Amino acid sequence: MRRRLVAGVIGSALAALAWPVVAQPSEAHRDVLIDAPAAVAQLAAAGLDLGSVAFTHPAANNAELQQTAGWSAIVRHLTAALAARARADRQLGVGLRHPHRLFDARWLTAQEARLELVAVVNRMDRAPFASEGCGETRLVYRLAYRHGEDASRLPMTVNAVLRQPGTCFEAWKRWPWQANRQPELLLRPDAALAPPLLAAENLVGVEVNLQSVRWPATAKPDLGGHAESLLRVFQPGADGVWRPTPLENQPDVARLAADPAARAALRAWLLEHTAEVDAGTAVLPQAFLATAATAVAPRGLARPQNRPFRRLFEGDASDGLSPARLRRLDAMACTGCHQANSLAGFHLLGEEAAAIGALAVGRSPHLVHELVARQADMDRWPEMPPSRRLDEADLLDAGMPNGPCGLRPGWPPCADLPTAKLRCVQVDDAEIGVCIPAAGDIGSVCEAGELQPGASATGDSLRHATALPCPDGAACDRSRGGFPAGMCVGACANPPDGTTCTGIPQPIPFDKCLARRKPFSECVAATAAPVLVRACSAETPCRGDLVCSRGPQGQGACIPPYFLRQLRVDGHPSLR
């Protein structure tokens, strides 16, 4: 059962979705996400590498990709942004010897690195945001490398975004119903990835999500660490030069705050378009938008950096910009969307081979829930409804342990379970709390406080911190150990249902081991202690700021993301 965060917007949102049901076609199912490793590997081999799709030049690795005008322009911009960030922080640099760790820009042009296809996504639901056609096809690529005998992925995704031309019915017919099992169906002349549909005139742009900075928990103990994601969209201009373009629904906070007239104009526009905001179909005029944004983790929308609309308009509730509406707007912005119920700032990281330490689930909790709605639309009618942009509380149930709950009047409380009475606790976010049993349970948060904004995102802190209970026999792994908001863990003997045993590295010995250039797997084995944590799967996702890793017995285990090598900017081979 889905619960909506804001009772006041239910009517308009449901009205937007109340389209008549069209008769079922003979093929009553269409894939909305193709991410099976074998399927995407077959598609990549058929000419869907990033160079061919976005830059009309095949490329097997990033050194070859750098030979294209488009990627080289993107690399210049990203490298300059990383260098500017490093100049602002004397403790920031590439490698574990630095207290604050910077992404190594050399991976962007390295022969050892490549952007590998991990998913193809049908986004017909984005028809309201497309200037022509019916939504988009997105090809998602993940930065990966092979360095000698060493191999890993890195925390960076690149999306090639293509418009789906024609009517929605024509677009709907292009998606075969067994594409994950038979990816060659997508390559037929009448299918979604037919060569004419991949032509340059259908390319909307290239989206980049790059974890640029990571502070370990030892450098930011109260928050359990700090990470920054650089968000950009690039398009070729009329002159063929690729440049950053405005980010959809991401207001330029610094510019608008310094220009009262422009801020007032945006405020007026929002009040004139509340129906679109509530339905999730609002598209801000480009005059208000930023061309660069940085999202921060952990702690999602509790962090002011991720909430541009609240930063601009908090206190204007009397004029229709209520806290609920501002939160919905922030969830529509790039920074808020990337940090709401995501995997360390990502929503689609790709499926992986069955190896210990790999991601057991490569889809974020938000995406897992939203795919249900997208697939239902594809099953139900060829013509798509005009709204499918849902926020965090549209998609998650407040009746689950460690699920979200409302801390403001009128927002959904926790629902008691037959086996436990849940209470809503403010962990850091003043609007959305977490449902936990009175005595806690394995995997529950065990630290609570109030998020105090700093002068910048790196200055955010947790004040009035208090301990929350853990069940008998369990202990609290604290934020200072890398567990944002803490996590109740237990001994591995006789694990109850819903839990699993996994190895958790000790942060300081682990980093010291990596600094000695020992293999990542060796450092995990040498510093990890077996503990009981919450089990997870795509159907039972982890709570916020954790990811589902594959444990020794193959079962998913909820752990902090930076205990996985592929979600760190540090701990990788040094390029020379």
C-alpha positions as CSV (number, residue, x, y, z in Angstrom):
1,M,0.0,0.0,0.0
2,R,1.3,3.4,-0.9
3,R,0.9,6.3,1.5
4,R,1.1,9.9,0.3
5,L,3.1,12.4,2.4
6,V,0.8,15.3,1.7
7,A,-2.9,14.9,2.1
8,G,-3.5,18.2,0.4
9,V,-2.2,17.1,-2.9
10,I,-3.9,13.7,-3.2
11,G,-6.9,15.0,-5.1
12,S,-5.0,16.8,-7.8
13,A,-2.5,13.9,-8.3
14,L,-5.2,11.3,-8.5
15,A,-7.2,13.5,-10.9
16,A,-4.1,13.7,-13.2
17,L,-3.8,9.9,-13.2
18,A,-7.5,9.2,-13.7
19,W,-7.4,8.4,-17.4
20,P,-9.8,6.0,-19.0
21,V,-8.6,2.4,-19.3
22,V,-7.9,1.3,-22.9
23,A,-8.6,-2.2,-24.0
24,Q,-5.8,-4.7,-23.3
25,P,-3.7,-5.4,-26.4
26,S,-2.6,-8.9,-27.3
27,E,0.8,-8.2,-25.7
28,A,-0.1,-6.9,-22.3
29,H,3.3,-6.3,-20.9
30,R,6.2,-4.1,-21.9
31,D,9.6,-3.9,-20.3
32,V,10.4,-0.5,-18.7
33,L,14.0,-1.4,-17.5
34,I,16.5,-3.7,-19.2
35,D,19.4,-4.3,-16.8
36,A,20.1,-8.1,-16.8
37,P,23.9,-8.3,-17.3
38,A,23.7,-10.7,-20.2
39,A,21.1,-8.5,-22.0
40,V,23.0,-5.3,-21.7
41,A,26.3,-6.9,-22.7
42,Q,24.6,-8.2,-25.8
43,L,23.2,-4.7,-26.6
44,A,26.6,-3.1,-26.0
45,A,28.3,-5.5,-28.4
46,A,25.7,-4.6,-31.0
47,G,27.0,-1.1,-31.1
48,L,25.4,0.6,-28.1
49,D,28.7,1.8,-26.5
50,L,28.6,5.4,-25.4
51,G,30.9,6.6,-28.2
52,S,28.6,5.2,-30.9
53,V,25.4,6.4,-29.3
54,A,26.3,9.9,-28.1
55,F,29.4,10.9,-30.1
56,T,29.0,9.0,-33.4
57,H,32.4,7.3,-32.9
58,P,32.8,3.8,-31.5
59,A,35.1,3.6,-28.4
60,A,36.2,0.6,-26.4
61,N,37.7,2.6,-23.6
62,N,38.0,6.1,-22.3
63,A,41.2,6.9,-24.1
64,E,39.4,6.2,-27.4
65,L,36.4,8.1,-26.1
66,Q,38.6,11.1,-25.4
67,Q,39.3,11.3,-29.2
68,T,35.7,12.5,-29.8
69,A,35.0,16.2,-29.6
70,G,32.0,15.7,-27.3
71,W,33.6,13.6,-24.6
72,S,36.8,15.7,-24.6
73,A,34.7,18.8,-24.0
74,I,32.8,17.1,-21.2
75,V,36.1,15.9,-19.6
76,R,37.5,19.5,-19.8
77,H,34.5,20.8,-17.9
78,L,34.5,18.0,-15.3
79,T,38.3,18.3,-14.7
80,A,38.0,22.0,-14.2
81,A,35.2,21.5,-11.7
82,L,37.2,19.0,-9.7
83,A,40.3,21.3,-9.8
84,A,38.2,24.2,-8.5
85,R,36.8,22.1,-5.7
86,A,40.4,21.0,-4.7
87,R,41.5,24.7,-4.6
88,A,38.7,25.4,-2.1
89,D,39.9,22.7,0.4
90,R,43.6,22.3,1.2
91,Q,42.9,18.8,2.8
92,L,41.3,17.5,-0.4
93,G,43.3,15.4,-2.9
94,V,43.5,12.1,-4.8
95,G,44.3,9.2,-2.6
96,L,44.1,7.9,0.9
97,R,46.9,10.1,2.3
98,H,44.5,13.0,2.1
99,P,41.9,13.5,4.9
100,H,39.4,14.5,2.3
101,R,39.4,12.4,-0.9
102,L,38.9,13.7,-4.5
103,F,37.8,11.7,-7.5
104,D,40.8,11.0,-9.8
105,A,40.0,12.8,-13.1
106,R,42.5,10.6,-14.9
107,W,40.0,7.8,-15.0
108,L,37.9,9.9,-17.5
109,T,40.6,9.4,-20.2
110,A,42.4,6.3,-19.1
111,Q,42.9,3.3,-21.4
112,E,42.2,1.0,-18.4
113,A,38.8,2.6,-17.9
114,R,35.5,2.4,-19.8
115,L,31.9,3.5,-19.5
116,E,30.0,0.2,-19.7
117,L,26.4,-0.1,-20.5
118,V,24.4,-1.3,-17.4
119,A,20.8,-0.5,-18.3
120,V,18.3,0.6,-21.0
121,V,15.3,2.5,-19.6
122,N,12.0,3.2,-21.1
123,R,10.9,6.7,-19.9
124,M,7.7,7.2,-21.7
125,D,6.4,8.4,-18.4
126,R,8.4,11.6,-19.1
127,A,6.2,12.6,-21.9
128,P,5.0,15.7,-20.0
129,F,8.7,16.9,-20.0
130,A,9.5,16.2,-23.6
131,S,9.1,19.1,-26.1
132,E,8.2,16.6,-28.8
133,G,7.6,12.8,-29.1
134,C,6.7,10.7,-26.2
135,G,9.3,10.7,-23.4
136,E,12.7,9.3,-23.6
137,T,14.9,6.2,-24.0
138,R,17.9,6.3,-21.6
139,L,21.0,4.3,-21.9
140,V,22.8,4.2,-18.6
141,Y,26.6,3.7,-18.4
142,R,28.8,3.1,-15.4
143,L,32.5,3.9,-15.1
144,A,34.6,0.8,-14.6
145,Y,38.2,-0.2,-15.0
146,R,40.6,-3.1,-15.3
147,H,44.1,-2.3,-14.0
148,G,46.3,-5.3,-14.4
149,E,44.6,-8.1,-12.3
150,D,42.5,-5.5,-10.5
151,A,39.0,-4.5,-11.6
152,S,36.1,-2.5,-10.1
153,R,33.5,0.0,-10.9
154,L,33.6,3.6,-9.7
155,P,30.9,5.9,-8.4
156,M,30.0,7.6,-11.7
157,T,27.1,7.2,-14.2
158,V,26.6,8.7,-17.6
159,N,23.1,8.7,-19.3
160,A,22.7,9.1,-23.0
161,V,19.2,10.5,-23.3
162,L,17.2,10.0,-26.6
163,R,13.8,11.3,-27.4
164,Q,11.1,8.8,-28.5
165,P,9.7,10.3,-31.7
166,G,6.1,9.9,-32.8
167,T,3.0,9.4,-30.7
168,C,2.9,7.6,-27.4
169,F,1.0,4.7,-29.0
170,E,3.8,4.4,-31.6
171,A,6.4,4.5,-28.9
172,W,4.6,1.9,-26.8
173,K,4.6,-0.6,-29.7
174,R,8.4,-0.4,-30.0
175,W,9.0,-2.0,-26.6
176,P,8.9,-5.8,-26.8
177,W,7.6,-7.6,-23.8
178,Q,10.6,-9.9,-23.2
179,A,13.5,-7.5,-23.8
180,N,15.3,-8.5,-20.7
181,R,15.4,-12.2,-21.9
182,Q,15.6,-11.4,-25.6
183,P,17.5,-8.1,-26.0
184,E,17.8,-8.6,-29.8
185,L,14.1,-7.8,-30.0
186,L,15.0,-4.2,-29.2
187,L,17.2,-4.0,-32.2
188,R,14.6,-4.9,-34.8
189,P,13.7,-2.2,-37.4
190,D,10.4,-1.5,-35.6
191,A,11.8,-1.6,-32.0
192,A,13.0,1.0,-29.6
193,L,16.8,0.7,-30.3
194,A,16.5,0.5,-34.1
195,P,19.4,2.5,-35.8
196,P,17.1,5.4,-37.0
197,L,16.0,6.0,-33.5
198,L,19.6,6.3,-32.3
199,A,20.3,9.1,-34.9
200,A,21.9,12.3,-33.7
201,E,18.7,14.3,-34.2
202,N,17.1,12.2,-31.4
203,L,19.9,12.8,-28.9
204,V,18.6,15.1,-26.1
205,G,21.9,15.2,-24.2
206,V,24.3,13.4,-21.9
207,E,23.7,13.5,-18.1
208,V,26.6,13.0,-15.6
209,N,26.4,12.0,-12.0
210,L,29.9,11.8,-10.5
211,Q,30.8,11.3,-6.8
212,S,33.5,14.0,-6.7
213,V,34.4,14.1,-3.0
214,R,34.3,11.8,0.0
215,W,35.2,12.5,3.6
216,P,35.5,9.3,5.7
217,A,33.6,9.1,9.0
218,T,36.9,9.8,10.8
219,A,36.8,13.3,9.2
220,K,33.0,13.8,9.7
221,P,32.1,11.6,12.6
222,D,28.8,13.2,13.6
223,L,27.2,12.6,10.2
224,G,28.9,9.3,9.5
225,G,31.0,10.8,6.7
226,H,30.3,13.3,3.9
227,A,30.1,12.8,0.1
228,E,29.4,15.2,-2.8
229,S,28.0,14.3,-6.2
230,L,28.6,16.6,-9.2
231,L,25.5,16.8,-11.4
232,R,25.7,18.1,-15.0
233,V,23.8,17.8,-18.3
234,F,25.6,18.4,-21.6
235,Q,24.3,19.2,-25.1
236,P,25.9,20.1,-28.4
237,G,25.2,23.6,-29.5
238,A,24.4,24.8,-33.0
239,D,28.2,25.1,-33.5
240,G,28.7,21.5,-32.5
241,V,30.4,22.4,-29.2
242,W,29.2,20.5,-26.2
243,R,28.4,22.7,-23.2
244,P,26.6,22.4,-19.8
245,T,22.9,23.2,-20.1
246,P,20.3,24.1,-17.5
247,L,19.3,21.3,-15.1
248,E,15.6,20.5,-15.1
249,N,13.8,22.1,-12.2
250,Q,17.0,23.0,-10.4
251,P,16.9,26.7,-9.4
252,D,20.1,28.6,-9.3
253,V,19.9,29.4,-5.5
254,A,22.9,31.7,-5.3
255,R,21.8,33.8,-8.3
256,L,18.2,34.0,-7.2
257,A,19.0,34.8,-3.6
258,A,21.1,37.7,-4.7
259,D,18.4,39.0,-7.1
260,P,15.2,39.8,-5.2
261,A,13.3,40.6,-8.5
262,A,14.2,37.2,-10.0
263,R,13.4,35.4,-6.8
264,A,10.0,37.1,-6.7
265,A,9.4,36.2,-10.3
266,L,10.1,32.5,-9.5
267,R,7.8,32.6,-6.5
268,A,5.0,34.1,-8.6
269,W,5.5,31.4,-11.3
270,L,5.3,28.7,-8.7
271,L,2.0,30.1,-7.3
272,E,0.5,30.3,-10.7
273,H,1.4,26.6,-11.4
274,T,0.6,24.8,-8.2
275,A,-1.6,22.3,-10.0
276,E,1.4,21.2,-12.1
277,V,3.6,21.2,-9.0
278,D,1.2,19.0,-7.1
279,A,0.7,16.6,-10.1
280,G,4.5,16.4,-10.6
281,T,4.5,17.9,-14.1
282,A,5.8,21.4,-13.5
283,V,8.8,22.4,-15.7
284,L,10.5,25.6,-14.6
285,P,11.5,28.2,-17.2
286,Q,15.1,28.1,-18.1
287,A,15.7,31.6,-16.8
288,F,15.5,30.4,-13.2
289,L,17.7,27.3,-13.6
290,A,21.3,26.4,-12.7
291,T,23.7,24.7,-15.1
292,A,25.6,23.0,-12.3
293,A,24.6,21.4,-9.0
294,T,26.1,19.5,-6.2
295,A,24.2,16.9,-4.1
296,V,25.5,15.8,-0.7
297,A,25.2,12.6,1.4
298,P,24.4,11.1,3.8
299,R,21.1,12.0,5.3
300,G,19.1,12.9,2.2
301,L,16.7,15.8,2.3
302,A,17.7,16.6,5.9
303,R,20.7,18.3,4.2
304,P,19.9,21.9,3.1
305,Q,22.2,21.6,0.1
306,N,19.7,19.1,-1.4
307,R,16.7,21.3,-1.0
308,P,17.0,24.4,-3.2
309,F,13.4,25.5,-3.0
310,R,13.3,25.4,0.8
311,R,16.5,27.4,0.9
312,L,14.8,30.1,-1.3
313,F,11.3,30.1,0.1
314,E,11.1,28.7,3.6
315,G,8.8,31.0,5.6
316,D,6.5,31.8,2.7
317,A,3.9,29.1,3.7
318,S,1.1,31.7,4.0
319,D,1.3,32.3,0.3
320,G,0.8,28.7,-0.8
321,L,4.4,27.5,-0.6
322,S,3.7,25.2,2.4
323,P,6.4,22.9,3.8
324,A,4.7,20.0,2.0
325,R,4.7,21.7,-1.3
326,L,8.3,22.9,-0.9
327,R,9.3,19.3,-0.1
328,R,7.6,18.1,-3.3
329,L,9.4,20.8,-5.3
330,D,12.7,19.8,-3.8
331,A,12.1,16.1,-4.7
332,M,11.6,17.3,-8.3
333,A,14.9,19.2,-8.3
334,C,18.1,17.3,-9.4
335,T,19.7,17.5,-6.0
336,G,16.6,16.3,-4.1
337,C,15.8,13.6,-6.5
338,H,19.3,12.1,-6.4
339,Q,19.4,12.0,-2.6
340,A,15.8,10.8,-1.8
341,N,15.8,7.1,-1.1
342,S,18.8,6.6,-3.3
343,L,22.0,4.4,-3.3
344,A,24.6,6.9,-2.2
345,G,23.2,9.5,-4.6
346,F,22.4,7.1,-7.5
347,H,19.2,5.4,-8.5
348,L,20.5,2.8,-11.0
349,L,24.0,1.3,-10.5
350,G,23.5,-1.8,-12.5
351,E,23.2,-5.5,-11.7
352,E,26.4,-7.5,-10.9
353,A,27.8,-11.0,-10.9
354,A,27.2,-13.1,-7.8
355,A,30.4,-12.2,-5.9
356,I,30.9,-11.4,-2.2
357,G,31.1,-7.6,-1.8
358,A,29.1,-6.9,-4.9
359,L,25.8,-5.0,-4.9
360,A,23.0,-7.4,-4.3
361,V,20.5,-4.8,-5.5
362,G,21.6,-2.2,-8.1
363,R,18.3,-0.3,-8.0
364,S,17.5,2.3,-5.3
365,P,14.4,1.9,-3.1
366,H,12.8,4.8,-4.9
367,L,13.3,3.2,-8.3
368,V,12.2,-0.2,-7.1
369,H,8.8,1.3,-6.1
370,E,8.5,3.6,-9.0
371,L,9.1,0.8,-11.5
372,V,5.9,-0.8,-10.2
373,A,3.9,2.2,-11.2
374,R,5.7,2.6,-14.6
375,Q,5.1,-1.1,-15.5
376,A,1.4,-0.8,-14.4
377,D,1.0,2.0,-16.8
378,M,2.6,0.1,-19.7
379,D,0.4,-2.9,-18.9
380,R,-2.8,-0.9,-18.6
381,W,-2.9,1.4,-21.6
382,P,-1.0,2.3,-24.7
383,E,-1.6,6.1,-24.2
384,M,0.4,7.2,-21.2
385,P,-1.0,9.4,-18.4
386,P,0.4,12.9,-18.1
387,S,2.0,12.5,-14.7
388,R,4.4,9.9,-13.4
389,R,6.9,12.1,-11.4
390,L,6.4,10.8,-7.9
391,D,8.3,11.9,-4.8
392,E,9.7,9.9,-1.8
393,A,6.5,9.6,0.1
394,D,4.3,8.7,-2.8
395,L,6.4,5.6,-3.1
396,L,7.2,4.3,0.3
397,D,5.0,2.9,3.1
398,A,5.1,4.3,6.6
399,G,4.0,1.0,8.1
400,M,7.3,-0.8,7.8
401,P,10.1,-0.9,10.4
402,N,12.7,1.7,9.4
403,G,10.2,3.2,6.9
404,P,9.5,6.9,6.7
405,C,6.8,8.7,8.8
406,G,5.6,12.2,9.0
407,L,6.6,14.5,11.9
408,R,4.3,17.3,11.0
409,P,0.5,17.2,11.6
410,G,-1.5,15.6,8.8
411,W,1.5,13.6,7.5
412,P,1.4,9.8,7.7
413,P,2.3,8.3,11.1
414,C,3.7,4.9,11.7
415,A,1.3,1.9,11.4
416,D,1.6,-0.7,14.1
417,L,2.5,-4.2,13.1
418,P,1.0,-7.3,14.6
419,T,4.4,-8.1,16.2
420,A,5.6,-4.7,17.2
421,K,4.4,-1.2,18.0
422,L,6.2,1.3,15.9
423,R,7.0,4.9,16.9
424,C,8.0,7.8,14.7
425,V,11.4,9.2,15.7
426,Q,13.2,12.3,14.4
427,V,16.6,11.0,13.4
428,D,17.9,14.2,11.7
429,D,15.1,15.4,9.3
430,A,12.6,17.7,11.0
431,E,9.8,16.7,8.6
432,I,10.3,12.9,7.9
433,G,11.1,10.5,10.7
434,V,11.8,6.8,10.9
435,C,9.5,4.1,12.2
436,I,11.2,1.9,14.8
437,P,10.0,-0.5,17.4
438,A,10.0,0.8,21.0
439,A,12.9,-1.6,21.9
440,G,14.7,-1.2,18.5
441,D,15.6,-4.1,16.2
442,I,18.5,-5.3,14.2
443,G,19.2,-2.8,11.5
444,S,17.3,0.1,13.3
445,V,18.8,3.5,13.7
446,C,20.2,4.1,17.1
447,E,21.3,7.7,17.1
448,A,19.0,10.7,16.8
449,G,19.5,14.4,16.7
450,E,18.8,17.7,14.9
451,L,20.6,18.6,11.7
452,Q,22.3,22.0,12.1
453,P,23.1,23.6,8.8
454,G,26.5,25.0,8.3
455,A,27.7,27.9,6.2
456,S,28.3,25.3,3.5
457,A,27.4,21.7,3.2
458,T,30.7,20.5,4.8
459,G,29.8,22.5,7.9
460,D,26.5,20.7,8.5
461,S,26.4,19.0,11.9
462,L,24.2,16.9,14.2
463,R,23.4,18.5,17.5
464,H,21.4,17.4,20.6
465,A,22.5,13.8,19.7
466,T,20.8,11.1,21.8
467,A,21.0,7.3,21.8
468,L,18.1,5.2,20.8
469,P,17.5,1.6,22.1
470,C,18.8,-1.5,20.6
471,P,17.3,-4.9,21.4
472,D,18.8,-7.2,24.1
473,G,22.1,-8.6,23.0
474,A,22.6,-6.0,20.3
475,A,24.9,-3.0,20.2
476,C,24.9,0.3,18.3
477,D,27.5,0.8,15.5
478,R,27.8,4.6,15.7
479,S,28.0,7.3,13.1
480,R,31.7,7.8,13.9
481,G,32.2,4.2,12.6
482,G,30.7,5.0,9.3
483,F,27.0,4.2,10.1
484,P,24.9,7.3,9.5
485,A,22.4,7.6,12.4
486,G,23.9,4.4,13.8
487,M,22.8,0.9,13.3
488,C,21.8,-1.8,15.8
489,V,23.9,-4.9,15.1
490,G,24.1,-8.3,16.9
491,A,26.1,-11.4,17.3
492,C,25.9,-13.9,14.4
493,A,24.7,-16.9,16.5
494,N,21.1,-18.0,15.7
495,P,20.1,-15.1,13.4
496,P,16.3,-14.4,13.5
497,D,14.2,-14.0,10.4
498,G,15.0,-10.8,8.4
499,T,18.6,-10.7,9.4
500,T,21.9,-12.1,8.1
501,C,25.5,-12.3,9.1
502,T,28.2,-10.3,7.2
503,G,31.7,-8.9,7.7
504,I,31.9,-5.2,8.5
505,P,35.4,-3.6,8.1
506,Q,36.7,-1.4,11.0
507,P,37.2,2.0,9.3
508,I,40.6,3.1,10.6
509,P,42.5,-0.3,10.2
510,F,40.7,-0.7,6.9
511,D,42.0,2.6,5.5
512,K,45.5,2.0,6.9
513,C,45.5,-1.3,5.0
514,L,44.5,0.3,1.8
515,A,47.1,3.1,2.3
516,R,49.7,0.3,2.3
517,R,48.5,-0.6,-1.3
518,K,47.1,-3.9,-0.2
519,P,44.4,-5.4,-2.3
520,F,40.9,-4.3,-1.4
521,S,39.6,-7.8,-0.8
522,E,42.6,-8.5,1.5
523,C,42.0,-5.4,3.6
524,V,38.3,-6.4,3.9
525,A,39.3,-9.9,5.1
526,A,41.9,-8.6,7.5
527,T,39.8,-5.9,9.2
528,A,36.2,-7.2,9.0
529,A,34.3,-8.5,12.0
530,P,31.2,-10.7,11.5
531,V,28.1,-9.0,12.7
532,L,24.3,-9.5,12.4
533,V,22.6,-7.0,10.2
534,R,19.3,-6.5,8.5
535,A,18.8,-8.8,5.4
536,C,17.7,-7.1,2.2
537,S,16.5,-7.7,-1.4
538,A,14.8,-5.7,-4.1
539,E,11.5,-6.4,-2.3
540,T,12.8,-5.5,1.2
541,P,15.2,-2.6,0.7
542,C,17.6,-1.2,3.3
543,R,16.8,2.0,5.1
544,G,18.2,5.3,3.9
545,D,22.0,5.7,3.6
546,L,22.6,2.0,3.5
547,V,23.1,-0.3,0.4
548,C,22.3,-4.0,-0.1
549,S,25.6,-5.9,-0.4
550,R,25.9,-9.6,-1.2
551,G,27.1,-11.4,1.9
552,P,29.1,-14.7,2.3
553,Q,26.0,-16.9,2.0
554,G,24.7,-15.0,-1.0
555,Q,22.0,-13.2,0.9
556,G,21.7,-9.4,0.8
557,A,23.0,-7.5,3.8
558,C,22.4,-3.8,4.7
559,I,25.7,-2.0,5.1
560,P,27.0,1.6,4.6
561,P,27.8,2.3,1.0
562,Y,31.4,3.2,1.5
563,F,32.3,-0.2,2.7
564,L,31.9,-1.2,-1.0
565,R,34.8,-0.3,-3.1
566,Q,32.8,0.6,-6.1
567,L,31.0,3.4,-4.2
568,R,34.2,5.1,-3.1
569,V,36.4,7.6,-4.9
570,D,39.4,6.3,-2.9
571,G,41.0,2.8,-2.4
572,H,41.5,2.2,-6.2
573,P,44.8,1.8,-8.1
574,S,46.9,4.8,-8.7
575,L,47.2,5.9,-12.3
576,R,50.5,7.2,-13.4
